[in-house]
């Protein structure tokens, strides 16, 4: 049996993301409830632009298997400590990688605020819509 290798996501420069993220009123909406788990699927939208899949990943969950390679986890903690959020890619989805093993409302809001600063968005131009209930609700 081959040992499990934790995913190693590719770091993405926020300036490589679509320009509208820094120019428009943007909403991040969760696709499921946030009550369990280390990853919450979501989408970034703005009027007149194609939606951008964007998930939040709590990088420290390690049971039953690590959710990310050690290098990703360390980098997420480094950038968070300096007031930023690690932006990465998972196939066609953007990931906001944050310290911790679970996502809570405060962390979600802070991660999106940090993304908005990273892309040069005007203050107050990002909104968040969260779903309540268990995942899949």
C-alpha positions in Angstrom: 0.0 0.0 0.0 1.3 3.4 -1.0 1.5 6.0 1.8 -0.9 9.0 1.4 0.8 12.2 0.3 -0.8 15.4 1.5 -1.8 17.8 -1.3 0.7 20.5 -2.2 -1.2 23.4 -3.7 0.4 25.9 -6.0 0.7 29.4 -4.6 -1.0 32.0 -6.7 -0.1 35.7 -6.9 -3.3 37.7 -6.2 -2.4 39.9 -9.1 -2.8 36.9 -11.4 -6.5 36.7 -10.5 -9.1 38.4 -12.6 -8.8 42.2 -12.5 -12.5 42.7 -11.5 -11.7 41.3 -8.0 -10.0 44.7 -7.3 -12.4 46.9 -9.3 -16.0 45.8 -8.5 -18.3 45.1 -5.6 -17.6 41.5 -5.0 -19.5 38.9 -3.1 -18.2 35.6 -1.8 -20.9 33.1 -1.2 -20.5 29.7 0.5 -22.0 26.7 -1.4 -22.7 24.8 1.8 -23.1 25.2 5.6 -20.0 25.9 7.6 -20.7 23.8 10.7 -18.2 21.0 10.0 -15.0 20.4 8.1 -11.8 22.1 7.1 -12.9 23.2 3.6 -15.8 25.4 2.6 -16.6 25.6 -1.1 -17.7 29.0 -2.4 -17.8 31.4 -5.3 -16.7 35.0 -5.9 -19.2 37.0 -8.0 -19.6 40.5 -9.3 -22.3 41.8 -11.7 -21.3 41.4 -15.3 -18.5 38.9 -14.6 -18.1 35.2 -14.8 -18.2 33.6 -11.3 -14.8 32.5 -9.9 -14.9 29.3 -7.7 -13.1 30.1 -4.5 -12.8 27.8 -1.4 -11.5 28.4 2.0 -9.2 25.7 3.5 -8.2 25.4 7.1 -4.7 24.0 6.6 -4.0 22.4 10.0 -6.6 19.6 9.9 -4.5 16.4 10.0 -6.9 13.6 10.9 -7.4 11.1 9.5 -4.9 12.5 6.9 -3.2 15.9 6.5 -5.2 18.3 4.2 -2.0 19.9 2.9 1.7 19.3 2.6 3.8 20.7 5.4 5.3 23.4 3.1 1.8 24.7 2.4 0.9 24.7 6.1 4.0 26.6 7.1 3.6 29.1 4.3 -0.1 29.7 5.2 1.0 30.5 8.8 3.8 32.8 7.6 1.7 35.0 5.4 -1.2 35.1 8.0 1.2 36.3 10.6 2.1 39.2 8.3 -1.5 40.2 7.7 -2.0 38.4 4.4 -3.8 35.2 3.2 -2.2 32.5 1.2 -3.8 32.3 -2.2 -3.4 28.9 -4.0 -4.9 26.9 -6.8 -6.6 23.5 -6.7 -7.2 22.7 -10.3 -9.8 25.3 -11.5 -10.6 26.6 -8.0 -8.9 29.4 -6.1 -8.1 28.5 -2.4 -7.7 30.9 0.5 -5.5 28.9 2.8 -5.8 29.8 6.5 -4.3 28.6 9.8 -6.5 26.3 11.9 -8.3 23.0 11.7 -11.8 24.4 11.3 -13.4 27.4 9.7 -15.4 29.9 11.7 -17.2 33.1 10.7 -14.5 35.4 12.0 -11.8 33.5 10.0 -13.8 33.6 6.8 -14.4 37.3 7.1 -10.8 38.0 7.8 -9.6 35.8 4.9 -11.8 37.6 2.5 -10.8 41.0 3.9 -7.2 40.1 3.3 -7.9 38.9 -0.2 -9.6 42.2 -1.0 -6.5 44.1 0.3 -4.2 41.9 -1.7 -6.0 42.7 -5.0 -6.3 46.4 -4.2 -10.0 46.5 -3.8 -11.6 49.7 -2.3 -12.6 49.4 1.4 -16.0 48.0 1.8 -16.3 46.5 -1.7 -16.4 42.9 -0.5 -19.5 41.2 1.0 -19.9 37.7 2.4 -23.0 35.4 2.2 -22.8 32.4 4.5 -25.2 29.4 4.5 -26.3 27.9 7.8 -26.7 24.3 8.6 -24.7 21.2 8.0 -22.6 20.7 4.9 -24.7 19.9 1.9 -27.6 21.9 3.4 
